[in-house]
Amino acid sequence: MTRPTTVVIGGGILGLATARELSLRGHAVTVLEKEDRWAAHQTGHNSNVVHAGLYYAPGSEKARMSVAGNRSIVAYARERGVPVSVCGKLVVATSESELPALRVLASRAEANGVPARMISPDEARSYEPHVSCVAALHVESTGIIDFPAICAALVADLSDADLRLSTPALGIRSNASGVEVATGREVLRADNLVNCAGLHSDRIARMAGLTPRARIVPFRGEYYELRPSRASLVQGLIYPVPDATLPFLGVHLTRMLDGSVHAGPNAVLALRREGYTWRDFSAQDVLETATFPGTWKLARKYAYPIGLDEVLRSLSKRRFAASLAKLVPEIVEDDIVRSGSGVRAQALLPDGSMVQDFLIEAAPRQVHVLNAPSPAATCALEIGKHIADQVTV
């Protein structure tokens, strides 16, 4: 019997996890990655947090897959010898006004099956001696992992697959018998196409003949880190109570596997889909963002004061440090130094609303992942299974 053939576009953690799952199910898989290395963008620039699943609406794909993904990605890491630490985290209310939202998070955690409990300020300081709060939510199953190393393990698992770096998809044609993908060197023919292109997923979908209902709008998240001499101020992970209307979790503190402490990220509109600094600019990307109606509707809703505050924090180390000091008052401006940044592929609808859940659209012989920001890395093995279920040939 002939093995079904599938081309996966995108060599981040989702593309590789999906390729692995399809390979396990008997597919002959080809993975196309336009960069010269795996995990080059979102996967390689995130905070390496294994999320527990408490933030997401009960019954949503994010909630379901986060809880399952937390278990499966940790088990996979331990099986494959990838560094991982299930250290737990604190979500802290720094004022009485934040307590109702913290209680909502606690209820949501219970509904989603996430091990979490409300604790007093004294108990919070038993986990984080330098934290300031009026109450906290202790989330037991949150962890830290090396996601690029997970990708390396997935690549090793794909020894029978055709893995192609520096190979962008330049054209796609689909018909009743299969798909054709032009790479510039050749035309690949396969039974199925899976689009895990992240920051370019909507473009790949349009290239394949779809009209996706969401547009990718890139948001850059910038990080600082604590100087080594001040890393002892944070023992694990300390998060603020997030704004429930936004998909971003707010500036937080994360102790990494190597003992360094990362701080961030903020969230500012990027001027290029792979725009890791203010200097990174693409006229095409800015034009696409500026001419999309949803961008302006989003701006009218959030530009002031939320968006302005994010931009000012991006430009001011003092303001960034002040945000951290709300969580750990001993942190001052001189304690932090600039670190890396990442770009989040956020799907935006024409009405200006951000797509909150994972968005995966299927067409004959095609599956397109059109919104999979955080916690997608945590959920990668589960999303891979979900996608493989939709690949019918």
Salt bridges, closest charged atoms under 4 A:
GLU21 OE2 - ARG25 NE 2.91
GLU35 OE2 - LYS34 NZ 2.68
GLU35 OE2 - HIS41 NE2 2.79
ASP36 OD1 - ARG37 NH1 3.53
GLU61 OE1 - ARG64 NH2 2.65
ASP122 OD1 - ARG125 NH2 2.96
GLU123 OE2 - ARG117 NH2 2.50
ASP157 OD2 - ARG20 NE 3.19
ASP157 OD1 - ARG80 NH2 2.86
ASP162 OD2 - ARG164 NH2 2.79
GLU180 OE1 - ARG173 NH2 2.62
GLU180 OE2 - ARG189 NE 3.22
GLU186 OE2 - ARG164 NH1 2.43
ASP202 OD2 - ARG206 NH1 3.60
ASP202 OD1 - ARG273 NH1 2.58
GLU222 OE2 - ARG220 NE 3.12
GLU225 OE1 - HIS262 NE2 3.62
GLU274 OE2 - LYS34 NZ 2.89
GLU274 OE2 - HIS41 NE2 3.58
GLU274 OE2 - HIS200 NE2 2.75
ASP285 OD1 - ARG203 NH2 2.46
GLU288 OE1 - ARG203 NH2 3.29
GLU288 OE1 - ARG206 NH2 3.93
GLU288 OE1 - ARG273 NH2 3.01
ASP309 OD1 - ARG319 NH2 2.83
GLU310 OE2 - ARG313 NH2 2.60
GLU330 OE2 - HIS130 ND1 2.63
ASP334 OD1 - ARG227 NH2 3.67
ASP335 OD1 - ARG230 NE 3.13
GLU361 OE2 - ARG213 NE 3.31
GLU382 OE2 - LYS385 NZ 3.86
ASP389 OD1 - ARG25 NH1 2.70
